[in-house]
Each structure stands twice: as C-alpha cells, then as structure tokens.
Amino acid sequence: MTDSHRIVCDTPEELTPGWLTEALGTAGITVAVAASRFERVGTGQMGTSYRLWLEYADPDAAAAEGAPATLVAKMAAGDAAARAVIGNGYRNEVSFYQELAHTLAVRTPKCWYADITDDNTCFVLLLEDLAPATPGDQVRGCSVEEATHAVVNLAGLHGPRWRDEALLELPWLSSPERDGAEFTAQVLAGAIPTFLERFGDRMAPEDADTLREVPEHLGDWLLTRPERFAVIHGDYRPDNLMFPAHGSGVSAVDWQTLALGLPGRDVGYFLATSLEVPVRREHERALVGAYHQALLAHGVDDFGPEECFEDYRLGVVQGPLITVLGAVYATDPTEASDAMFTAMITRSLAAIRDLHPFDLL
C-alpha cells in the first residue's frame, strides 16, 4: 500500500470499496469490493473497532477465493496527544500480526491487512470477524472449562518460540531492563493512593496492605528469571478473549500490551483475575497442569511441572500491576469498568496472599 493509504485511513468512512479492494489485494484477494457498510462494535478505549459488510463485484469468484463477507476493522482512537502516549501499543499490535502471529500457535483472528504510520499514531487492521463468538465477562469470570481452554490456548502463544533468542532482535518488542523496572515500580507506587481513594471501600481491609507491599518488590519481580522468556500477551483475561457459541476454540485479541517476559506472568494474571477466589484455589493446580501439558505438546521439554507452578505463583503479581495502572489512567471510567477493576484487584490480591510470590524472588 502507498503511504497515502496509511495516512488517510483514520475513520471508517475512509475504508471505501476502492481502499478495501487494494487492502485485500495484498492478501491475495483479486475480486473488487463493490460496496461496503460498517457499524461500531465493542467499547475499547485505546482503539475503535467496526464490523464491515462487503459486497463483491463477482460474488462467485469472491467465494472461490475465500474472500471474507465480513471483517472487523480496528483503528486508532482519541486526539493526537492521547495517541502519542499509547502509540507503542498500536505498534505492538500491528507488528504482532505482521511479524509474529504466523509463527505461533495461539488462536487469534486471521489478519487480512495491517499497517501503521511511522509515528505510530494511525493504524488499520482488517481482522477476521469471529462472530458469533462473544467476549468474556471479567466480573462474571470464567468457568473451569472456559479457563482450561484459555490456558491451553495460552501455551500456543508461549510454546512455539519458547526462549527463542531471535525475539531479542525485534526492536519493537520490549523486554524489562533495570531502569525501566524501577521506573514502573515508582509509577505503581504513585498510583496506589489514587486507586485506594477510589476503590478502597470496595476492598477487604487486608487488600490495601497487600497492595502497598507490591511496589517495593516490583523492580526485582520484573527482572526475575530472565533466562525463561517468551512472547507474553500482558493482559490475557476474559474481556480480551472471544468464546465461541459452541465448541472450545477460544481466541485471543487486543495485542497492544505485547512484550517479552516470564511466561508465567500471563498464566498467573489470567487465573488470578479471571476466576472467583474459591474456584481458583480448588482448581489452580489442575489448570496450571493443563497449561504445562500443552507446552510439552509445543516442544517445550526443559521445564518441569513444579517450575511451571512456581512461575505461575510469580505471575499473579501482574494482576495488581495492570489493574491499578489501568484504573488510574482510564480515560472514561464508568460503573461497569469500576466493577471490572474491583473484581480484578480483589481476586489478584487474594492470590498474592495465598501463593506468596515474593518468597520466590
């Protein structure tokens, strides 16, 4: 695509039949799009998504080529200042589909087109429409069956490029360093008073004490076990998973928090924030075991089940880190988002008290 397409496609109205024809042409679809319409879907704050319905000039040829009848277009959101702040997240997601997705086994939407401007403030993704699959509900959480499918899918993200040093050469894929880790700890410490002012009356008394303890360990936590790394999602939870109406094909979406790190961070974060506390306590061993067995199937043969459970224990610290920063810096808080953050923080702090991750540092 020409640079002009990269710049001008910033609203759904600009995704014209001509533009879509050219975009799909990069994926091998030769049939022209004759007409299209769109509607807004989802409630994302860091990006906007639209479902597109496409009509082709030659429907029979389009069907023969496997051209999509519907797509989801994901684009940037907010003003220039907001986009500049989260531009690296946009870059992460576009780069994931351009460079990584085809090398992994994680289920995620097929990407028909991905591009971003050089300043990372304007992007377009044309993604497979997963309907009738629907996103999970963070407040409701996951059933054990849903969680099992989710952790097996997570192994498909981590396993295929487990400790692959070629990942270290990707300039856009961040990995923790000491200065950055200490800065993140300072940012979290500064955000906690604001978070407690908003959410303290929704939390158990012991939660505040547990939360205040996290920043003093966070720098070391971010840097622990650097020899064991993989691509991590960073925000793997029900709202970022699509669950099918029937069957087990859970798919992961929203790759803006992608990074290199300890794979257990994804596992700990998912189980600690996405299961009710009694359910997590009863089933965490079996769920981590299902994840470990799936890793073995992807060729990870240097990682025992107890090591895996230890990394899961470490990973639960991802919960308060993402929850506090997400809540404090959310651009448009609502009662629904506050309920989501409350569920996440109370569950993850209970997991920290249960699993003592800082004893492993």
BELTANOR-V347003 format. One record per residue. PHI is phi in degrees with one decimal (* if undefined). Layout:
PHI
PHI
This chain:
*
-76.2
-61.7
-62.7
-64.0
-63.0
-84.4
-77.2
-80.0
-123.4
-136.9
-65.2
-62.7
-83.7
-84.0
-76.9
-53.9
-65.4
-64.4
-65.0
-59.2
-68.5
-63.6
-66.6
-62.0
-68.9
-101.3
94.3
-87.1
-97.6
-82.1
-74.1
-80.1
-92.1
-158.1
-154.3
-143.1
-142.5
-146.3
-70.7
-131.9
75.4
-131.6
-58.9
-97.4
-92.7
-165.6
-120.3
-127.2
-137.0
-89.4
-110.9
-105.8
-114.4
-117.9
-106.1
-62.0
-131.0
-57.8
-66.0
-66.1
-62.4
-63.9
-65.5
-86.0
75.1
-66.7
-73.9
-79.6
-134.7
-140.6
-113.2
-98.6
-112.3
-139.5
-71.9
-139.8
88.5
-83.0
-61.5
-65.3
-64.1
-65.5
-63.7
-67.8
-105.3
-58.9
-64.1
-65.7
-59.1
-59.8
-57.5
-67.7
-62.6
-65.8
-57.0
-71.6
-74.0
-117.9
-114.5
-53.9
-72.4
-97.1
-117.3
-114.6
-69.6
-78.2
-152.7
-58.9
-61.8
-104.7
-89.7
-161.6
-147.5
-158.7
-150.9
-73.1
-63.5
-91.0
64.2
-107.9
-142.4
-146.9
-137.5
-119.9
-108.3
-115.9
-54.1
-83.7
-87.0
-55.1
-89.5
-58.9
-130.7
-69.7
-70.3
-121.4
-60.9
-69.1
-65.8
81.1
-105.5
-75.8
-62.3
-63.5
-62.2
-64.5
-62.2
-61.2
-68.2
-72.9
-65.3
-64.2
-63.1
-61.8
-70.2
-79.5
-82.4
-65.0
-61.0
-126.5
-58.8
53.7
-83.5
-67.8
-62.5
-63.9
-67.7
-89.5
-80.2
-66.8
-87.9
-96.3
-81.4
-131.7
-68.6
-127.5
-58.0
-61.4
-66.5
-64.1
-66.9
-64.6
-61.1
-61.9
-66.7
-62.5
-62.4
-58.7
-70.0
-85.1
-60.8
-57.4
-64.3
-62.3
-66.7
-63.0
-83.4
-116.4
-57.7
-76.0
-98.5
-111.9
-69.4
-54.7
-71.9
-62.8
-61.7
-64.1
-62.2
-64.8
-64.5
-78.0
-63.1
-59.7
-66.9
-104.6
-65.2
-58.2
-66.2
-62.0
-63.4
-103.2
-72.6
52.2
-65.3
-71.2
-112.9
-139.0
-160.3
-69.2
-118.5
-71.3
93.4
-143.3
-83.7
-155.9
-54.9
-63.8
-106.3
-123.2
-108.0
-104.7
-71.4
-63.6
-141.4
94.7
-123.9
-82.6
-62.2
-122.3
-99.3
-129.9
61.2
-104.3
-74.1
-97.1
-57.6
-160.1
-97.3
-178.9
-66.1
-57.5
-59.2
-62.6
-67.0
-66.7
-62.9
-62.4
-62.8
-68.7
-72.4
-97.8
-109.4
-118.0
-58.6
-55.3
-62.6
-67.1
-60.5
-60.8
-75.8
-116.2
-63.2
-60.4
-67.8
-69.4
-64.8
-63.7
-64.6
-62.2
-63.6
-61.7
-68.1
-60.5
-57.6
-66.1
-94.3
91.9
-82.9
-118.2
-119.2
-146.2
-81.6
-62.9
-73.0
-59.2
-62.1
-69.3
-62.8
-65.3
-60.8
-57.5
-61.1
-65.6
-65.0
-66.9
-57.5
-59.0
-65.0
-59.6
-70.9
-65.6
-64.6
-66.4
-64.0
-71.4
-69.6
-102.4
-62.2
-81.9
-145.3
-64.6
-133.2
-63.3
-65.1
-68.8
-64.9
-63.9
-62.9
-64.3
-63.6
-60.8
-65.3
-72.3
-68.1
-67.7
-72.0
-69.7
-62.1
-65.4
-63.3
-67.8
-72.7
-108.2
48.6
-63.2
-72.5
-67.8
-91.9
-75.9
